Amino acid sequence: MTMFPKPFAEPVPIVSPQDVPYPGTLRVQVDATDTDRRIFNARQTIPVARAGLTTLLYPKWLPGYHSPEAPIELFAGLVITAGGERLAWRRDPVEVHAFHIDVPDGTDEIEAEFQFLSPTSSAQGRVVVTPAMLNLQWNTVLLYPAGYYSRQITVEAGVTLPPEWQFGCALAVASVSGDTTLFEPVSLDVLVDSPMFAGRHFRRVELDARGPVRMNIVADRADQLAFTDDQVAPHRALVAEADLLFGARHYDHYDFLLALSDELGGIGVEHHRSSETATVPNYFTDWEGSAPKRDTIAHEYTHSWNGKFRRGADSWTPTFEKPIRNSLMWVYEGQTQYWGQVLAARSGLWTPEMAIGAIAQTAASYDIRRGRNWRPMSDTTRDPIIAARAPLPWASWQRSEDYYSEGQLVWLEIDTMIREFSDDVRSLDDFAASFFGMDDGSYVTRPYDFAEVVATLDELAAHDWAGFLTEKLERKGGGAPLGGVERGGYRLVYRDTPTDYGARSDAAMGSLNLMFSIGLTVSSDGVLNEVIWGSPAFDARLVAGASLLAVNGQDYTPDGLKRAIAGAADGEPLLLIVKDGKRHRTVDIAYTHGLRYPHFEPIAEVRRLDRILAPRR
């Protein structure tokens, strides 16, 4: 008789979190002085209420990342003791972020020691420690007890930094002893939401004393901290413009954490009372060249209202082991993308022309994105979990978190519709004040659902907003949603030279954007970064990762490729020699329309987009 296999028995489930206080205060002390080997050494004291099974968890589902981004593979060296005696631990057979310990009778606390082995190269993950700076994220250096909401677990955290290093962090300092800082106790969710940037080369500047709001800056070298009053001014204006837009603050103080580095891994992550941004080392010293990077600060600051204070109901969870769902990311990130660029223009971080050029680039990028033919924007809200932001071979076909920028275009359309329906009396600014401006001073997350978004829009202008949003979210096929561009007084056109934003963006990224002509982007050394699905480059069987060696018989240069594309419009050849792996081949690109770069061309005497981008001060 044939015996068919049966499922193996499931382990005992990890205890579910309850909204009750944890008995006692967790203490965690981090030694961050080993910057040569990039090792964080952590020691924890964890009170226990009773003997028997205790489960400790490593934070897994992290707000701001929208996915299970915990670097559990870098957690090592775990030793658990009680009263000086070593206790055995065992990893859960299914949930690898969970560790089970049998606590002996008479024990009121256990000790845990371990290391976070931060990457020593970008091949291992994001680099968070360099010889000159570090980015300490508390979720990487702590364990917490299962069975409790994060807000019900109190933690007292401390850190020892290299001598003479300074830091920025939203946590309040309780005491300082030498190079060791102890912070005032906070709930676990607040601790994880309060990362640190620290470094040898550090400056702090006040942006608004009422909050206060501060910008904490670390750099690879001291000379990179040489900013001027004129460069600080738009950052101060950003705070003022956000106050005017939202009408309330949802923090008691706010710390911009800004790293100027080409060694620290890039990051842009929101927190309630701070934000982590790693940008180019010449952010201040090449102020004009760094312009395309400046909207990141405005974007992350906007998240204090949109994403932290207000958050889609299915993106809030009571603890870090519970999965996040992201169905309303087109509000959380899409509207933040919109406000980030609007506030960049209103504050002077960008000129209005830069902002218009950036929106034109976005509009054109989504207008040629063939993936819209099979996959609706709503489905891209699952991408943080599906792809975890890994590089994709055909991003324009697969789509990748398009709720950001396609969502931005939808919110531009909504803004211009409200203005049109109300004879320009109301706008999306009124939505922001109503939806995000409540409960001044509170930084307790207030979830929302689709119905509340619709109801708030209904209060501003009579329209079938539920039907409108559903159509935008579920639509397949057609070009990008450009209704807001046209209501804003512009239309999308193409010219043979880039906008100022496009040229600066290419220079800042060290690449050449030819998406709108032959359909690819290429680095300065000839590596293809992306090939657009359905483009002439796609038809010629080019792929991302291949290298351009020659153009029309000459060694590849960016300018040489642009000249060849322009010449193809006059009947000249466009022949490329390409190296793909170990194979070399000659590629004939069938394209005759010359260089094409997106621009917005005015079509109305009164342009609503100009009004949207204008300062309110």
Buried (B, 14 or more C-beta within 10 A) or exposed (E): EEEEEEEEEEEEEBEEBEEEEBEBEBBBBBBBBBBEEBBBBBBBBBBBEEBEEBBBBBBBBBBBBBBBBBBBEBBEEBEBEBEEEEBEBEEBEEBBBBBBBEBEEEBBBBBBEBBBBBBBEEEBBBBBBBEBBBBBBBBBBBBBBBBBBBBBBBBBBBBBBBEEBBBBBBBEEEEEEEBBBBBEBBBBBBBBBBBBBBBBBBBEBEBBEEBEBBBBBBBBBEEBBEBEEEBBBBBBBBBBBBBBBBBBBBBEBBBBBBBBBEBBBBBBBBBBBBBBBBBBBBBBBBBEBBBBBBBBBBBBBBBBBBBBBBBBBBBBBBBBBBEBBBBBBBBBBBBBBBBBBBBBBBBBBBBBBBBBBBBBBBBBBBBBBBBBEEBBBBBBBBBBBBBEEEEBEBBBBBBBBBBBBBBBBBBBBBBBBBBEBBEEEBBBBBBBBBBBBBEEEBBEBBEBEBEBBBBBBEEBBEBEBBEBBBEBBEEEEEEBBBBBBBBBBBBBBBEBEBBBBBBBBBBBBEBBBBBBBBBBBBBBEBBBBBBBBBBBBBEBEBBBBBBBEBBBEEEBBBEBBBBBBBBBBEEBEBBBBBBBEEEEEEBEBEBEBBBBBBBBEBEBEEBBBBBBBEBEE
